[in-house]
């Protein structure tokens, strides 16, 4: 898939656990794990906004496009 999720990188930079992010954002740990692993098919803008707010980052810090070619 050409969209790469760098949530683990941002969590490491902010020294935050997935559990702590889950509590701050109000998203289940399992849903964040699916997103972190890159297995999610979609993300709501409201969810992305909440994650960016909690991690004090931009959407581009979390999502990256990488061409297949």
N, C-alpha and C positions, 0 to 999 in steps of 0.2 A: 504494500500500500504506500502511495507516495506521501501521505501525511504522517509525520513522525511526532510523537507526543514526548516532550522533554520534561514532564512533570517531576520525575525523579531527580533530574538535574537541579531544578528550581528548589525542590524540597531540601536538597543537600546544601545548596548555596544559602538558604535561609535557616539552616539547622533546625528544620521542623519535621516532625514525623507525620506519616499519613494519618494516623489517629488524631493528632492535633489539628491537622487541616480539616479532617472530617467534622470535628467538633466546631471549628470556626465557621465553616461554610454551611453546615447543616445538611450534608450529603452522607449517605451511608458509606461505611468503610469498603463494602464490597463494590459499590458503584465507582468509588475513586480508584480501587484496585483495577477494575476493568479499564478505566480511562488510562491509568498509569501504564498498564501493560500494552496499550495500543490496540486492544480488542474492541473498543467502543466503536460503534457505527456512526454516532452523532453526539453532539454536545449542545445543550441549550445556551444561548447567549447569556441568559441570567446566571447559569452555572459558571460559565467562563468568567463572567464579570466578578462573581463572588470569589472564585479562586484567585483571580488577579488582584483583587482587593486584599485578600488574606496574605498573599505572597508578595504584595507590593511590586508587581511586575506588569508587563504588557503581554497581550495575547501571543505576540511573536516570540516571547521568551518561553512559551509553553508548546506552541504548535509550529512545526516547520514543514515546508514543502520540499520534497526531494524527488526529482524527476526519475522515472523508470529508465529513461534512455541515457 
